[in-house]
C-alpha cells in the first residue's frame, strides 16, 4: 500500500534528482555567466544611451 511518508520521500528524491541535473547542466552554467561564453550583459554597448544597449538616435543611419 501507499504510505504518505513513502510517497513524500519518493517525490523529494525525484525533486532532488531534477535539481542536481539542472544545476549541472550547461544551460544553467551559461545563464549564470559561467559557461565561458559572452552573455548579453557583457555584450552591451558601453556608449549606448539606453540601458538595454540600444544605440542613440543620433547614431542611427
N, C-alpha and C positions, 0 to 999 in steps of 0.2 A: 504494500500500500504506500501511497504517497504520504509523507510526513511533512509538515510545514517547515521544519528546520532543514530537512534534506533538500527540499525544493529551493529554499533560500540559499543554501550553500552551493548548490549547482549553479544557480543564477549568478551568484557572486563570483564563482570560478570562471564562468563564461565572460562576465564583465571584465575580470582581471586579465584574461587572455586577450580580449579585444583591446584593452588599454595598453598592454605591453606591445602588441602588434602595431598599434597606432603610434606609440612613442618611438618605436624603432624604424618606422617607415621613412623612406627618402622624401616623401611628400611633406611629412611633418618637419623634417630637418630643413628642407628648403623654405617652408613657410616661416620657420622660426629664425631664418637667417644663417643657418649652419650647414647649408647644402653646397657650399663652395661655388655658388653661382650668384651673380649680382641680382639683388631684389629690386623691386620697383622703387623702394625708398632710397636705395643707393643711386639709382639712375636719374633721380630728379635733377633738373637743370638748376644750377645754383643761381643763375642770372634770371630766373623766371619771376614773373610778377605774382602769379597765383601760387598758393601752397601746393596745388596739385601738380605743378610743373608746367602749366600752360604758358606759352610764350606771351610776351607783352603785345598789346595791339599794334604798337609802332613797329614791332619786329616781324609782323606777318607780311607775306608777299602778296 
